[in-house]
Structure formats: C-alpha cells, structure tokens
Amino acid sequence: MSDFVKVAARSEISPGSMKAFDVNGRGVALFNIGGNFCAIDDTCPHRGGPLSQGSLEENVVTCPWHGWRYDVTTGACLNNPSVSQKRYPVQVKGEDLYVSA
C-alpha cells in the first residue's frame, strides 16, 4: 500500500453519508458510519456501478445500478458471499481524513 493521502475534512462527510475520491489512481468510496470512517473500492464488481452514488443504510451500501449490497465496514457482499470489496485503511488526524490505497 501507498502512503496515506489527505482526502477530506471530517466535516465534509456527515454521519450516514459517503463521498468518492481518487487515491493514488484508485476510486475509493469513503463512508461515515456513526462517526467511524471506512473506505472500500468505489466500483461494484458486478457491473462496475459507482457505490458512492448508491444508497447507504446503516453500514450497508447498495449499488445504484443493480442493487448489489456491501457491508462497508468489512467489504463483504451481501448478495454473493464469494465476492468482496477491497478495503482501505483510514486515518483521522485532527479534523482531516487520510486514506491509503
């Protein structure tokens, strides 16, 4: 993995929301789950949908294209247990968010 890259201020991603970032050439979706931040690959492996444009309910994001669902805290696919999303480490430093991808 690469070094951590500053992607946003904490205030930019309110609890229950998400946002996409390019981190070292990778599309990463960053989620705020009750004040805890987690990041997974933004591209759904089913058909390439942008997960950051889907809907988020608690810790599950639903792909806007075909409804595949992922636990954003683990990367596990709830539709197909043999599929998972790559997770990326997140660091909170003061008011800033950093992701390593």
Secondary structure as UniProt FT lines:
FT   STRAND          5..9
FT   HELIX           10..12
FT   TURN            15..16
FT   STRAND          18..23
FT   TURN            24..25
FT   STRAND          26..33
FT   TURN            34..35
FT   STRAND          36..41
FT   TURN            45..47
FT   HELIX           51..53
FT   STRAND          55..57
FT   TURN            58..59
FT   STRAND          60..62
FT   TURN            64..66
FT   STRAND          69..71
FT   TURN            72..74
FT   STRAND          76..77
FT   TURN            81..82
FT   STRAND          87..88
FT   STRAND          90..93
FT   TURN            94..95
FT   STRAND          96..99
//
